[in-house]
Amino acid sequence: MRITAPMTITTKTPMMSDRFFITLSALAAALALAALLMVNILSGAPTSFLILTMVGATAYIALARLGDYDQVIPCDHIQSGEAAVGSFVLFVTSVFLTATPILPALVFAALLVYQLFLRAVISTDESELAVAGALAQGIIVAAVWFMITGGVPAAARMPEAILLGHQAVLPGPWPLAAAALSVAALVLCLSWALRPELGAWAQGPSFHGGAAGSRACVAAGLAITRALLATIALLFAGWTCGIVISLRKLSRGTRAAPLVFLFLLIFQQAVIMTARMAGVWYAAGCVLLFSYALFLLHIKKRTHRYDRHQKP
């Protein structure tokens, strides 16, 4: 009588396959990022400039993380018009006032006021926000173009500074960059540590259980934090971060967050390379094209797991 050992069948679970795919994609993205960084460095881009743009990218990742819980502005800063409003204040301040020490404060104040306007007047629907953002972009681009073609000497390099980041193209003091990176890292850590409380707050009073005053304080804190992170991202990375929120909403699962960050860094380096080789306006066109393409793709699919306002 022969006794045979029982057969064991091993199967790959979806989690294992997803983890393998994300790991493999992260390795490929890291190699692509290293190649683009080498190309930009060899083409003459200062290393400090490339590092400072990553500070802005980190701040925007933190902003997108907060967007998982605060769905009042559920799109990127290009579609919402925040990038256009902040860029206009940045342009006017740099060209006419030359008030460098108070430049971040002025941009922050403008973004906070505009964000409060969006929260109070404009609906949370992405389409309506995109229309408001397109109008803001059209008005501000016309004004900036008029000043550039009008022969203002200081306006010659401002398109590059607006697109790629004012503090990166025209570097300011390094302590400012260190403080900005610290703020972004702190917000990322706090949003991770407080995710149960923020998740309950996002579901409404029946889940949060707090008084109206406490909910208002949380909403005010999120609004101020978003404006601060948007200011850091705009000053250090310009418009190059305007793909993150749509990209996060198109990616299923939270394990893809590091991969989204790598894709953002790759996109930034590709935009920088395009700006240096083909010109700033071609690079700006690529940023707008990719940003709105991802935005429209998200509107069509609506796959973000935390989007409580999505339509059936």
VENCORBEL-V74821 format. One line per field, one symbol per residue. ss: DSSP state (H for helix, E for strand, - for the rest). psi: psi as a letter, one per 20 degrees, with the letter a starting at -180 (. if undefined). A space follows every 50 residues. Layout:
ss = ???
psi = ???
This chain:
ss = -------------HHHHHHHHHHHHHHHHHHHHHHHHHHHHH----HHHH HHHHHHHHHHHHHHHH----HHH---HHHH-HHHHHHHHHHHHHHHH--H HHHHHHHHHHHHHHHHHHHHH----HHHHHHHHHHHHHHHHHHHHHHHH- --HHH--HHHHHHH-HHHH----HHHHHHHHHHHHHHHHHHHH-HHHHHH HH--HHHH---HHHHHHHHHHHHHHHHHHHHHHHHHH------HHHHHHH ---HHHHHHHHHHHHHHHHHHHHHHHH--HHHHHHHHHHHHHHHHHHHHH H-----------
psi = ppoqqqqpppqpqhgghggggggghggghhggghghggghghijpqhhgh ghhhghgghhghghghihhnjhnkrrighiihhgghhgggggghghhkmg hjghhggggghgghghgghhgqriphghhhgghhggggghgggghghgii kogiigjhgghggiogiggmpaphhghggghggghgggghhghjhgghgh hhirhhhgjrrhghhhggggghgggghghhggghhhicjijkigghhhhi ppqiijghhggghghggghhgggghhhiqhhghhhhggghghghghhghh gmjphjnijqq.
